[in-house]
Amino acid sequence: MEIRNEIISRIKIALGEVIETLNTEELQENTDLFNDLNLDSTSVIELLMALEDHFETVEFDPENLKIEDFQTIGSLANFIQNQIKELSY
């Protein structure tokens, strides 16, 4: 479970970099990235770049991403955790 907490922590940091006015301490796993945080296509690209910086071994191919992967902080954490597992094989 520690790795998941680390992933969520890094997601929150990346979101704080993209949305500078965001209080990341209020973010929860069920925070909706689009409806609660009002992310748009530009901010999603910025978030992906920030996440790649925070997860050096994970690269995001926009063509392979599904909207479900970016619905909430928790679904994004699941996606990243699966990417990390695939890289460790």
Backbone as a printed PyTorch tensor [residue, N CA C, xyz], in Angstrom:
tensor([[[  0.8150,  -1.2010,   0.0000],
         [  0.0000,   0.0000,   0.0000],
         [  0.8520,   1.2550,   0.0000]],

        [[  2.1040,   1.1230,   0.4590],
         [  2.9710,   2.2950,   0.4990],
         [  3.2050,   2.8880,  -0.8730]],

        [[  3.3750,   2.0260,  -1.8810],
         [  3.6340,   2.5470,  -3.2200],
         [  2.4410,   3.3540,  -3.7200]],

        [[  1.2360,   2.9070,  -3.3860],
         [  0.0430,   3.6480,  -3.8200],
         [  0.0130,   5.0300,  -3.1700]],

        [[  0.3220,   5.1070,  -1.8880],
         [  0.3500,   6.4020,  -1.2060],
         [  1.3910,   7.3230,  -1.8260]],

        [[  2.5250,   6.7650,  -2.2130],
         [  3.5750,   7.5480,  -2.8640],
         [  3.0930,   8.0560,  -4.2240]],

        [[  2.4200,   7.1990,  -4.9670],
         [  1.8820,   7.5960,  -6.2770],
         [  0.8780,   8.7320,  -6.1050]],

        [[ -0.0280,   8.5880,  -5.1600],
         [ -1.0380,   9.6260,  -4.9320],
         [ -0.3760,  10.9280,  -4.5030]],

        [[  0.6260,  10.8320,  -3.6610],
         [  1.3530,  12.0200,  -3.2280],
         [  1.9910,  12.7400,  -4.4200]],

        [[  2.6010,  11.9850,  -5.3120],
         [  3.2310,  12.5850,  -6.4960],
         [  2.1980,  13.1790,  -7.4520]],

        [[  1.0430,  12.5280,  -7.5640],
         [ -0.0290,  13.0830,  -8.3970],
         [ -0.4720,  14.4360,  -7.8410]],

        [[ -0.6330,  14.5020,  -6.5330],
         [ -1.0440,  15.7590,  -5.9010],
         [ -0.0110,  16.8610,  -6.1440]],

        [[  1.2630,  16.5150,  -6.0350],
         [  2.3210,  17.5000,  -6.2810],
         [  2.2500,  17.9880,  -7.7250]],

        [[  2.0920,  17.0550,  -8.6630],
         [  2.0060,  17.4200, -10.0780],
         [  0.7870,  18.2970, -10.3390]],

        [[ -0.3370,  17.9670,  -9.7200],
         [ -1.5350,  18.7980,  -9.8820],
         [ -1.2990,  20.1980,  -9.3370]],

        [[ -0.5800,  20.3010,  -8.2300],
         [ -0.2460,  21.6050,  -7.6630],
         [  0.6320,  22.4350,  -8.5810]],

        [[  1.4810,  21.7520,  -9.3500],
         [  2.3250,  22.4490, -10.3160],
         [  1.5140,  22.9570, -11.5010]],

        [[  0.5090,  22.1920, -11.8970],
         [ -0.3310,  22.5690, -13.0370],
         [ -1.3410,  23.6390, -12.6420]],

        [[ -1.9470,  23.4690, -11.4740],
         [ -2.9430,  24.4220, -10.9710],
         [ -2.3290,  25.0890,  -9.7420]],

        [[ -1.6580,  26.1890,  -9.9610],
         [ -0.8620,  26.8050,  -8.8970],
         [ -1.6890,  27.2690,  -7.7010]],

        [[ -2.9640,  27.5490,  -7.9060],
         [ -3.8120,  28.0210,  -6.8070],
         [ -4.4570,  26.8850,  -6.0240]],

        [[ -4.1500,  25.6600,  -6.3860],
         [ -4.7910,  24.4880,  -5.7980],
         [ -4.2210,  24.1680,  -4.4190]],

        [[ -5.1180,  23.9160,  -3.4560],
         [ -4.7050,  23.4250,  -2.1440],
         [ -4.7010,  21.9020,  -2.2220]],

        [[ -3.5210,  21.3320,  -2.4180],
         [ -3.4270,  19.8910,  -2.6590],
         [ -3.7590,  19.0540,  -1.4330]],

        [[ -3.7230,  19.6470,  -0.2500],
         [ -4.0430,  18.8900,   0.9570],
         [ -5.5180,  18.5000,   1.0120]],

        [[ -6.3680,  19.1970,   0.2740],
         [ -7.7970,  18.8910,   0.2590],
         [ -8.1590,  17.8060,  -0.7480]],

        [[ -7.2130,  17.4090,  -1.5810],
         [ -7.4880,  16.4280,  -2.6200],
         [ -7.6390,  15.0300,  -2.0320]],

        [[ -8.5970,  14.2920,  -2.5740],
         [ -8.8650,  12.9160,  -2.1590],
         [ -8.7760,  12.0070,  -3.3830]],

        [[ -8.7600,  10.7070,  -3.1440],
         [ -8.7110,   9.7610,  -4.2690],
         [ -9.9080,   9.9100,  -5.1990]],

        [[-11.0410,  10.3070,  -4.6510],
         [-12.2490,  10.4240,  -5.4820],
         [-12.4230,  11.8240,  -6.0740]],

        [[-11.4180,  12.6900,  -5.9370],
         [-11.4900,  14.0160,  -6.5510],
         [-11.5250,  13.8410,  -8.0620]],

        [[-12.5600,  14.3820,  -8.6900],
         [-12.7390,  14.2880, -10.1350],
         [-11.8740,  15.3500, -10.8060]],

        [[-10.9790,  14.9110, -11.6770],
         [-10.0270,  15.8360, -12.2890],
         [-10.6940,  16.8450, -13.2150]],

        [[-11.7900,  16.4600, -13.8300],
         [-12.4510,  17.3660, -14.7700],
         [-13.5420,  18.1890, -14.0990]],

        [[-14.4020,  17.5310, -13.3470],
         [-15.5300,  18.2490, -12.7470],
         [-15.1390,  19.0430, -11.5010]],

        [[-14.2680,  18.4730, -10.6650],
         [-13.8720,  19.1640,  -9.4340],
         [-12.7300,  20.1530,  -9.6610]],

        [[-11.7820,  19.7820, -10.5250],
         [-10.5980,  20.6210, -10.7240],
         [-10.6230,  21.3900, -12.0460]],

        [[-11.6230,  21.1220, -12.8560],
         [-11.8040,  21.8330, -14.1330],
         [-10.6080,  21.7150, -15.0670]],

        [[ -9.9980,  20.5410, -15.1130],
         [ -8.9180,  20.3340, -16.0680],
         [ -9.4820,  20.3590, -17.4800]],

        [[ -8.7030,  20.9240, -18.3960],
         [ -9.0690,  20.8920, -19.8090],
         [ -7.9470,  20.1910, -20.5620]],

        [[ -8.0510,  20.1400, -21.8860],
         [ -7.0610,  19.3850, -22.6550],
         [ -5.6520,  19.9360, -22.4750]],

        [[ -5.5100,  21.2380, -22.3660],
         [ -4.1890,  21.8400, -22.1720],
         [ -3.6230,  21.4730, -20.8150]],

        [[ -4.4390,  21.5610, -19.7840],
         [ -3.9430,  21.2370, -18.4440],
         [ -3.6740,  19.7410, -18.2940]],

        [[ -4.3690,  18.9000, -19.0440],
         [ -4.0860,  17.4630, -19.0100],
         [ -2.6960,  17.2000, -19.5880]],

        [[ -2.3540,  17.8750, -20.6830],
         [ -1.0160,  17.7320, -21.2760],
         [  0.0440,  18.1970, -20.2790]],

        [[ -0.2080,  19.3230, -19.6160],
         [  0.7270,  19.8210, -18.6080],
         [  0.8670,  18.8190, -17.4630]],

        [[ -0.2570,  18.2250, -17.0560],
         [ -0.2300,  17.2290, -15.9920],
         [  0.5810,  16.0110, -16.4150]],

        [[  0.3890,  15.5520, -17.6400],
         [  1.1500,  14.3990, -18.1270],
         [  2.6480,  14.6830, -18.1040]],

        [[  3.0430,  15.8670, -18.5210],
         [  4.4570,  16.2320, -18.5210],
         [  4.9950,  16.2890, -17.0940]],

        [[  4.2140,  16.8540, -16.1850],
         [  4.6340,  16.9210, -14.7850],
         [  4.7430,  15.5180, -14.1890]],

        [[  3.7960,  14.6480, -14.5210],
         [  3.8280,  13.2800, -14.0100],
         [  5.0290,  12.5200, -14.5490]],

        [[  5.3850,  12.7430, -15.8060],
         [  6.5650,  12.0900, -16.3650],
         [  7.8240,  12.5350, -15.6240]],

        [[  7.8530,  13.7870, -15.1830],
         [  8.9840,  14.2720, -14.3950],
         [  9.0370,  13.5860, -13.0250]],

        [[  7.8670,  13.3570, -12.4340],
         [  7.7960,  12.7720, -11.1000],
         [  7.9430,  11.2470, -11.1140]],

        [[  7.5950,  10.6260, -12.2380],
         [  7.7320,   9.1790, -12.4040],
         [  8.6520,   8.9540, -13.5950]],

        [[  9.9310,   8.9960, -13.3530],
         [ 10.9170,   8.9840, -14.4270],
         [ 10.8270,   7.7660, -15.3310]],

        [[ 10.3390,   6.6500, -14.8140],
         [ 10.2780,   5.4340, -15.6230],
         [  8.9600,   5.2930, -16.3750]],

        [[  7.9950,   6.1600, -16.1000],
         [  6.6770,   6.0530, -16.7260],
         [  6.5470,   7.1020, -17.8230]],

        [[  6.1760,   6.6430, -19.0170],
         [  5.8870,   7.5630, -20.1060],
         [  4.4220,   7.4000, -20.4750]],

        [[  3.8100,   8.5220, -20.7880],
         [  2.3910,   8.5140, -21.1230],
         [  2.2220,   8.7230, -22.6160]],

        [[  1.6330,   7.7390, -23.2770],
         [  1.3150,   7.8620, -24.6860],
         [ -0.1490,   8.2780, -24.7740]],

        [[ -0.4100,   9.5310, -25.1770],
         [ -1.7910,  10.0240, -25.2110],
         [ -2.7440,   9.1370, -26.0080]],

        [[ -2.2150,   8.4230, -26.9950],
         [ -3.0760,   7.5670, -27.8070],
         [ -3.5380,   6.3260, -27.0470]],

        [[ -2.7950,   5.9480, -26.0150],
         [ -3.1620,   4.7590, -25.2360],
         [ -3.9500,   5.0930, -23.9840]],

        [[ -4.1400,   6.3610, -23.7050],
         [ -4.8680,   6.7680, -22.5050],
         [ -6.3700,   6.7580, -22.7630]],

        [[ -7.0890,   6.3280, -21.7560],
         [ -8.5500,   6.3580, -21.8260],
         [ -9.0390,   7.4160, -20.8470]],

        [[-10.1700,   7.9940, -21.1270],
         [-10.7240,   9.0290, -20.2550],
         [-10.9610,   8.4750, -18.8560]],

        [[-11.2770,   7.1770, -18.7630],
         [-11.5060,   6.5610, -17.4550],
         [-10.2470,   6.6090, -16.5890]],

        [[ -9.0770,   6.5760, -17.2290],
         [ -7.8170,   6.6210, -16.4910],
         [ -7.5980,   7.9710, -15.8240]],

        [[ -8.2510,   8.9930, -16.3360],
         [ -8.0610,  10.3470, -15.8320],
         [ -9.3000,  10.9040, -15.1480]],

        [[-10.2160,  10.0570, -14.7770],
         [-11.4500,  10.5450, -14.1680],
         [-11.2130,  11.1080, -12.7720]],

        [[-10.4860,  10.3500, -11.9590],
         [-10.2330,  10.7620, -10.5730],
         [ -8.7520,  10.5740, -10.2490]],

        [[ -8.3470,  11.1000,  -9.1240],
         [ -6.9730,  10.8850,  -8.6690],
         [ -6.7360,   9.3910,  -8.4710]],

        [[ -7.7230,   8.6820,  -7.9300],
         [ -7.5970,   7.2380,  -7.7090],
         [ -7.4450,   6.4560,  -9.0050]],

        [[ -8.2270,   6.8000, -10.0280],
         [ -8.1130,   6.0720, -11.3020],
         [ -6.7770,   6.3680, -11.9770]],

        [[ -6.2850,   7.5890, -11.8190],
         [ -4.9720,   7.9310, -12.3570],
         [ -3.8770,   7.1720, -11.6030]],

        [[ -4.0350,   7.0480, -10.2900],
         [ -3.0820,   6.2750,  -9.4900],
         [ -3.0770,   4.8090,  -9.9220]],

        [[ -4.2510,   4.2480, -10.2040],
         [ -4.3430,   2.8650, -10.6890],
         [ -3.5930,   2.7080, -12.0030]],

        [[ -3.8000,   3.6600, -12.9040],
         [ -3.1410,   3.6150, -14.2100],
         [ -1.6220,   3.6450, -14.0370]],

        [[ -1.1270,   4.5660, -13.2270],
         [  0.3140,   4.6930, -13.0220],
         [  0.8720,   3.4470, -12.3370]],

        [[  0.1480,   2.9280, -11.3620],
         [  0.5970,   1.7260, -10.6590],
         [  0.7030,   0.5530, -11.6260]],

        [[ -0.2500,   0.4330, -12.5390],
         [ -0.1970,  -0.6400, -13.5460],
         [  0.9840,  -0.4390, -14.4890]],

        [[  1.2670,   0.8130, -14.8510],
         [  2.4130,   1.0970, -15.7150],
         [  3.7140,   0.6940, -15.0260]],

        [[  3.8310,   1.0080, -13.7530],
         [  5.0300,   0.6690, -12.9930],
         [  5.1820,  -0.8510, -12.8920]],

        [[  4.0690,  -1.5670, -12.6760],
         [  4.1150,  -3.0380, -12.5970],
         [  4.5940,  -3.6250, -13.9100]],

        [[  4.0820,  -3.0850, -15.0360],
         [  4.4770,  -3.6080, -16.3520],
         [  5.9670,  -3.4020, -16.5810]],

        [[  6.5040,  -2.2860, -16.1290],
         [  7.9260,  -1.9960, -16.3290],
         [  8.8170,  -2.8980, -15.4620]],

        [[  8.2770,  -3.4070, -14.3750],
         [  9.0920,  -4.2130, -13.4750],
         [  9.1760,  -5.6780, -13.9060]],

        [[  8.4350,  -6.0420, -14.9420],
         [  8.4970,  -7.4360, -15.4390],
         [  9.6260,  -7.6110, -16.4110]]])
